[in-house]
Amino acid sequence: MKKQTAVEWLFAHLLPFLNDNGFADPLENEHFFKCLAEAKLMEKKQMIQFGESVCQDGFEEYVAETFDKTYGGEQ
């Protein structure tokens, strides 16, 4: 079972609230999921940048691979 990123956790806790209020327009729903995907990608890039700032060369690939294995990669 994959772990949740902070972004996924927030999404999971916001989704019931948003569903209660309803997405009247399917485009709003689509936009919300696009924002989730973009936020997850941003989170992954931040983790890689952090790794680069504290470790030696080659760590970027290691962090990206580990992130994908742990959190399910880009979705």
C-alpha positions as CSV (number, residue, x, y, z in Angstrom):
1,M,0.0,0.0,0.0
2,K,1.3,3.4,-1.0
3,K,1.7,6.2,1.6
4,Q,-0.1,9.5,1.3
5,T,1.7,12.7,0.5
6,A,0.7,15.8,2.4
7,V,-1.1,17.0,-0.8
8,E,-3.0,13.7,-1.1
9,W,-4.0,13.9,2.6
10,L,-5.3,17.5,2.2
11,F,-7.2,16.4,-1.0
12,A,-8.8,13.5,0.8
13,H,-10.0,15.8,3.7
14,L,-11.2,18.5,1.3
15,L,-13.1,16.2,-1.1
16,P,-16.0,15.3,1.2
17,F,-16.5,19.0,2.0
18,L,-16.5,19.9,-1.7
19,N,-18.8,17.0,-2.6
20,D,-21.2,18.1,0.1
21,N,-21.4,21.5,-1.5
22,G,-21.3,19.9,-4.9
23,F,-19.5,20.6,-8.1
24,A,-22.3,22.0,-10.1
25,D,-20.2,22.2,-13.2
26,P,-18.2,19.1,-14.3
27,L,-15.4,21.5,-15.4
28,E,-15.0,22.5,-11.8
29,N,-14.4,18.9,-10.8
30,E,-11.9,18.4,-13.6
31,H,-10.1,21.6,-12.6
32,F,-9.9,20.4,-9.0
33,F,-8.3,17.1,-10.1
34,K,-5.8,19.0,-12.4
35,C,-4.8,21.2,-9.5
36,L,-4.2,18.1,-7.3
37,A,-1.9,16.6,-10.0
38,E,0.0,19.8,-10.3
39,A,0.3,20.2,-6.5
40,K,1.7,16.6,-6.3
41,L,4.2,17.3,-9.0
42,M,5.3,20.5,-7.2
43,E,5.7,18.6,-4.0
44,K,7.8,16.0,-5.7
45,K,10.0,18.7,-7.2
46,Q,10.5,20.3,-3.9
47,M,11.6,17.1,-2.3
48,I,14.1,16.6,-5.1
49,Q,15.4,20.2,-4.8
50,F,15.8,19.6,-1.1
51,G,17.8,16.5,-1.7
52,E,20.0,18.3,-4.2
53,S,20.7,21.0,-1.7
54,V,22.0,18.7,1.0
55,C,23.5,15.7,-0.8
56,Q,25.9,14.9,-3.5
57,D,25.4,14.4,-7.2
58,G,23.0,11.5,-8.3
59,F,20.7,12.0,-5.3
60,E,18.0,13.6,-7.5
61,E,17.4,10.3,-9.3
62,Y,17.4,8.4,-6.0
63,V,14.8,10.7,-4.5
64,A,12.6,10.6,-7.6
65,E,12.7,6.8,-7.7
66,T,12.1,6.5,-3.9
67,F,9.2,9.0,-4.2
68,D,7.6,7.0,-7.0
69,K,7.9,3.7,-5.1
70,T,6.6,5.2,-1.8
71,Y,3.9,7.5,-3.1
72,G,2.9,6.0,-6.4
73,G,4.7,8.4,-8.7
74,E,3.1,11.1,-10.9
75,Q,-0.6,10.5,-11.2
